[in-house]
Amino acid sequence: MTAAGSGTVAAITRDVDNVPIIVVRHDGNLMTVYAGLDNVAVNKGDKVSTGTTLGRARNQGIVHFEVRDGFESVDPEKYLN
């Protein structure tokens, strides 16, 4: 899975199943959230560009991708390449 846009890795946490959740902060109060990854390739505070590898999809091949404008989820379609 790669970053949808340039920004800074704001957080790397884990869900209740110990699966990493990566949050990237972008310009204009936007954040992207990626969950369901293994082999995390970034660290908190890293600068990323569009296409930077964040990690690999887990065995199920399902990755959760979310775009947030502040605390509000927004339609991610226009952010996908």
Number of C-alpha atoms within 10 A of each C-alpha: 19 15 22 24 20 16 21 19 23 18 16 18 12 13 10 6 6 9 14 19 19 25 22 26 22 19 10 8 10 17 24 23 20 23 23 23 22 16 11 16 13 16 14 14 14 13 15 21 14 12 13 16 15 21 20 16 18 14 9 7 9 11 14 11 16 17 21 17 13 12 10 9 13 13 9 13 9 7 11 9 8
